[in-house]
């Protein structure tokens, strides 16, 4: 799997000032597939409130959930984990820049 980066004219990596929580991506995917949230929560083995918190960015996607999403949506677990890690890094980088 290729590792894509956005580079500036001096080949330095550029980081975006916008990041999506994986729950937002999942919410869009469920909507596009017209999958009811309560039905999907049951398929994932989550309570509807837990799924709602995930979709609203209040919970993280862990490895177990990523594997279940892979099985149910045919979107690789690695994708979900990568989106979560990028989101977490984005949040931490913003904390550092505000503290400086």
VOPAGU-2260 file (C-alpha; in pm, 1 decimal, decimal comma):
REM VOPAGU-2260
SITE   aa  ch    i         X         Y         Z
SITE  UNK   A    0       0,0       0,0       0,0
SITE  UNK   A    1     157,5     333,0    -103,9
SITE  UNK   A    2     224,9     602,5     153,3
SITE  UNK   A    3      93,0     932,3      17,3
SITE  UNK   A    4     214,6    1265,7     149,2
SITE  UNK   A    5     154,4    1622,4      42,3
SITE  UNK   A    6     484,8    1804,3      -3,3
SITE  UNK   A    7     566,4    2169,3     -54,7
SITE  UNK   A    8     815,3    2301,5    -311,4
SITE  UNK   A    9    1107,0    2218,1     -78,2
SITE  UNK   A   10     985,7    1857,6     -32,7
SITE  UNK   A   11     871,8    1923,7     321,1
SITE  UNK   A   12     550,4    1749,8     426,5
SITE  UNK   A   13     245,1    1976,0     454,8
SITE  UNK   A   14     -11,3    1909,9     724,9
SITE  UNK   A   15    -370,0    2017,8     676,7
SITE  UNK   A   16    -561,3    2235,9     919,4
SITE  UNK   A   17    -871,3    2021,7     870,3
SITE  UNK   A   18    -926,0    1668,1     993,2
SITE  UNK   A   19   -1222,9    1435,6    1002,0
SITE  UNK   A   20   -1298,7    1204,5    1289,7
SITE  UNK   A   21   -1350,5     850,3    1156,7
SITE  UNK   A   22   -1701,7     860,6    1302,1
SITE  UNK   A   23   -1788,8    1138,5    1057,1
SITE  UNK   A   24   -1660,7     924,9     771,0
SITE  UNK   A   25   -1861,3     628,2     899,7
SITE  UNK   A   26   -2177,1     839,3     933,4
SITE  UNK   A   27   -2142,7     950,2     570,5
SITE  UNK   A   28   -2088,3     589,3     461,3
SITE  UNK   A   29   -2397,3     465,4     645,9
SITE  UNK   A   30   -2603,9     744,6     493,9
SITE  UNK   A   31   -2473,9     671,8     142,7
SITE  UNK   A   32   -2560,8     304,4     182,1
SITE  UNK   A   33   -2894,0     387,2     346,1
SITE  UNK   A   34   -2811,8     170,7     648,4
SITE  UNK   A   35   -3014,3     241,0     961,3
SITE  UNK   A   36   -2796,0     328,8    1257,5
SITE  UNK   A   37   -2982,8     106,2    1504,6
SITE  UNK   A   38   -2950,2    -193,3    1269,0
SITE  UNK   A   39   -2581,3    -123,8    1213,7
SITE  UNK   A   40   -2513,8     -84,6    1586,8
SITE  UNK   A   41   -2658,4    -433,2    1640,8
SITE  UNK   A   42   -2441,8    -573,5    1360,0
SITE  UNK   A   43   -2133,6    -415,9    1519,7
SITE  UNK   A   44   -2227,9    -547,8    1862,5
SITE  UNK   A   45   -2258,0    -194,2    2001,6
SITE  UNK   A   46   -2541,1     -21,2    2179,2
SITE  UNK   A   47   -2711,9     248,5    1971,0
SITE  UNK   A   48   -2582,5     513,0    2214,5
SITE  UNK   A   49   -2223,3     386,4    2177,1
SITE  UNK   A   50   -2251,3     402,9    1796,6
SITE  UNK   A   51   -2403,7     750,9    1821,4
SITE  UNK   A   52   -2109,3     869,7    2031,4
SITE  UNK   A   53   -1870,7     721,8    1775,4
SITE  UNK   A   54   -2050,8     892,0    1487,3
SITE  UNK   A   55   -2033,9    1225,1    1672,9
SITE  UNK   A   56   -1660,7    1198,8    1744,8
SITE  UNK   A   57   -1696,3    1129,1    2115,7
SITE  UNK   A   58   -1547,7     778,2    2091,9
SITE  UNK   A   59   -1251,5     638,7    1903,8
SITE  UNK   A   60   -1241,9     349,8    1660,2
SITE  UNK   A   61   -1028,1      73,7    1808,4
SITE  UNK   A   62    -876,9    -226,7    1630,8
SITE  UNK   A   63   -1168,8    -458,2    1713,8
SITE  UNK   A   64   -1423,8    -211,3    1576,9
SITE  UNK   A   65   -1207,8    -149,3    1268,8
SITE  UNK   A   66   -1206,5    -523,5    1194,2
SITE  UNK   A   67   -1585,1    -540,0    1232,7
SITE  UNK   A   68   -1623,6    -240,6     998,7
SITE  UNK   A   69   -1400,1    -419,0     747,9
SITE  UNK   A   70   -1622,6    -726,9     763,1
SITE  UNK   A   71   -1949,7    -534,8     741,2
SITE  UNK   A   72   -1861,2    -261,3     492,5
SITE  UNK   A   73   -1566,7    -412,0     301,8
SITE  UNK   A   74   -1358,8    -105,5     388,1
SITE  UNK   A   75   -1021,3    -226,4     518,9
SITE  UNK   A   76    -957,1    -212,2     892,6
SITE  UNK   A   77    -627,9     -41,0     815,1
SITE  UNK   A   78    -818,5     249,0     658,2
SITE  UNK   A   79   -1024,7     304,5     974,7
SITE  UNK   A   80    -718,7     283,0    1196,4
SITE  UNK   A   81    -526,2     522,9     972,4
SITE  UNK   A   82    -809,5     779,6     982,4
SITE  UNK   A   83    -819,8     749,8    1362,9
SITE  UNK   A   84    -443,7     792,1    1398,9
SITE  UNK   A   85    -436,8    1091,2    1161,4
SITE  UNK   A   86    -721,8    1249,7    1356,6
SITE  UNK   A   87    -544,5    1190,7    1689,0
SITE  UNK   A   88    -219,7    1338,3    1553,2
SITE  UNK   A   89    -407,4    1639,2    1417,6
SITE  UNK   A   90    -561,2    1705,6    1759,9
SITE  UNK   A   91    -226,5    1671,1    1939,3
SITE  UNK   A   92     -45,1    1893,2    1690,1
SITE  UNK   A   93    -307,9    2162,6    1741,7
SITE  UNK   A   94    -266,4    2137,0    2120,7
SITE  UNK   A   95     109,0    2184,2    2079,9
SITE  UNK   A   96      73,6    2482,5    1846,0
SITE  UNK   A   97    -174,7    2654,4    2080,9
SITE  UNK   A   98      54,4    2596,6    2380,0
SITE  UNK   A   99     354,6    2748,3    2199,9
